[in-house]
Amino acid sequence: MAATDSLIEYPCDFPVKVMGLLQKGFTEAVTEVVMRHDQTFDIATIEVRPSSGARYVSLTCIVRAKSREQLDALYQELCDHSQVVMVL
C-alpha cells in the first residue's frame, strides 16, 4: 500500500476524540474548530465524558469526512489549540 493510499472510504462519518482540561469554554472552542472543517457538524451529537477525577474531559465529535486533507487539517488545528491536550 502506498503512503497516499487510505483505508478510509470518503465521504464517511468519522469519530474524533478531543481531550482537554475540564474548564469553561472548552466544548465551545472545540466546536468552533470542528465546524470550520465540517459545516454540517451537529453540536447536539457531541459525546462528553469527564475523567474519573473530574480534571479532564473528552469530547467525541462525529465529523463528515470528505478527504484525508480535511481530516489532517482538522487534527492539526485541534492539536495546535491551547486548550487541547490530546486528539485521537
N, C-alpha and C positions, 0 to 999 in steps of 0.2 A: 504494500500500500504506500503510495507516495505521500509526502508530507502535506500536500494540499488536499488529499482525499479526506472525506469526513464520514464518520459513522452515523451522523445525523442527517435525516432527510428533511430538507426545508421545503415549505414552511412547516413549523410544528410548535406545539406548546412545550415550553422548556422551563423547568423549575430552577430558580436562582435563590440560593440561601445566603443571606447577608447577616453578619453578626456584628454587634457593637455594644457599647456600654448602655445600660438602661438609663436613658436620660430624655428629658423633654426635647421634642423636635426630631428625634432620630427617625421615627417612622415617616414623618413628612419629608425629611431630607432624602431618604432612600426612594420614596415615592417619586419625588421630583426628578431624580436621576433616571429611574426606570422609565418614566413617562417621556423623557427626552428620546429614548431609544425605542419605545413601543407606545405610540399614541393611543392604541386600543386597550392598553392595560387597565384592568378594573381593580381599583383600590380595595373594593369590598372583598376581593379574593385573597388578600394578604393573610397568611397564617402567622400568628405571633406566638412565640414561646419564650417565656423568661427562663433564665438558668435556675438551677436549684437554689443557688444563693441569692437570687434576685439582683445580681450585679450586672449581668449581661442579658441581652435579648437576641433572639434570632428571628428573622423575618423570611418567610418563603414567599417568593413572588413568581407567579407563573406568567412568563412573557411569551408573546407570539414571535418566535424566532424566524426571521426570513433569510438570514445568511450568517455565515461564520463571522464575517466582518462586523455585522451588527452585534453579535454576542461578544466578540472581542472588545469592541468599543464600550459596550455596557460594562463588562467586567473591569476594564481598565479605569473607567470613570468611577466606578464603585470603589475599587481598590485605592484610588488616589484620594478619596473623600476622607477628610479629617476625623469624622465620627465612626467610620467603618474600621473594624478590627480584622475581619476576615470575610472572604467571599468564596462560596463553593458552588 
